[in-house]
Amino acid sequence: MKITTKLWIGIGILIILSPLGLIIPEYFKSGNAWGEWSSNELQKLIGYVPKGLKELSSLWNAPMSEYTIKGWGEKGPKHLSFTYIISAITGILIITSVIFIIGKLLVKKGNK
């Protein structure tokens, strides 16, 4: 089996397991996953919001906020799990496409 085939199998397994980030914290009633805190949650956890985070928090809004499709968050864990998988596939497709395009551009520059 080629190494790229093994890589894609591994990525596929990770995609299928991605809802664990939703299911495990819910099962243990532990709140959000580590590092996925909003500035409001940070305020509650540590008592303040770092200045840099406060300044940058309005700069970027995630295309799939909380890894869900609008309106699906209220439909329950099965729908949320599905949107986590869609989010993972979307992210992988975007990153793979960008890397592929950069690779093609670099190969063209190297041939000149």
C-alpha positions in Angstrom: 0.0 0.0 0.0 1.4 3.4 -1.0 2.2 6.0 1.7 -0.4 8.4 0.3 -3.1 5.8 0.6 -2.2 5.3 4.2 -2.2 9.0 4.8 -5.7 9.4 3.3 -7.0 6.4 5.3 -5.6 8.0 8.5 -7.2 11.4 7.6 -10.5 9.6 6.9 -10.3 7.9 10.4 -9.7 11.3 12.0 -12.6 12.8 10.1 -14.9 10.1 11.4 -13.6 10.6 14.9 -13.9 14.4 14.9 -17.3 14.4 16.6 -15.5 13.0 19.7 -14.6 16.6 20.4 -18.3 17.2 20.9 -19.4 13.9 22.5 -16.7 13.5 25.1 -17.0 17.0 26.8 -20.8 16.5 26.7 -20.5 13.1 28.3 -18.3 14.3 31.1 -20.1 17.6 31.5 -16.8 19.4 31.1 -17.8 22.4 29.0 -15.9 23.3 25.9 -12.8 21.6 24.6 -9.4 22.9 25.9 -8.5 26.1 24.1 -11.8 26.7 22.4 -12.9 29.4 24.8 -14.6 32.6 23.8 -13.5 35.9 25.4 -16.5 35.7 27.7 -15.5 32.2 28.9 -11.9 33.3 29.4 -13.2 36.2 31.6 -15.1 33.6 33.7 -12.2 31.1 33.8 -9.2 33.4 34.6 -10.8 36.7 35.5 -9.6 38.8 32.6 -9.2 38.8 28.8 -5.7 39.3 27.5 -5.4 42.7 25.6 -4.3 41.1 22.3 -7.1 38.6 22.3 -9.6 41.4 23.0 -8.3 43.4 20.1 -8.2 40.5 17.7 -11.5 38.9 18.7 -13.5 41.2 16.4 -11.1 40.8 13.5 -12.0 37.3 12.6 -15.3 35.4 12.4 -15.2 31.7 11.7 -16.9 30.6 8.4 -18.5 27.7 10.3 -18.9 29.1 13.8 -18.7 26.3 16.4 -18.2 23.9 13.5 -21.9 23.9 12.7 -24.2 24.8 9.9 -26.6 27.7 10.8 -29.7 26.4 12.6 -28.3 22.8 13.1 -27.0 23.5 16.6 -30.4 23.1 18.1 -31.2 19.8 16.3 -29.3 17.6 18.7 -26.1 15.6 19.0 -26.6 13.5 15.8 -26.9 16.6 13.6 -24.0 18.3 15.4 -21.8 15.2 14.9 -22.7 15.4 11.2 -21.7 19.1 11.0 -18.4 18.3 12.7 -17.7 15.8 10.0 -18.7 18.3 7.3 -16.5 20.9 8.9 -13.5 18.5 9.0 -14.0 17.6 5.3 -14.4 21.3 4.3 -11.2 22.2 6.2 -9.2 19.4 4.7 -10.4 20.2 1.1 -9.4 23.9 1.5 -6.0 23.1 2.9 -5.3 20.4 0.3 -6.4 22.7 -2.5 -4.2 25.6 -1.2 -1.2 23.2 -0.9 -1.8 21.8 -4.3 -2.0 25.2 -6.0 1.1 26.4 -4.2 2.9 23.3 -5.3 1.9 23.8 -8.9 3.1 27.4 -8.8 6.4 26.4 -7.3 7.0 23.7 -9.9 6.3 26.2 -12.7 8.8 28.7 -11.2 11.4 25.9 -10.8 11.1 24.9 -14.6 11.9 28.4 -15.8 
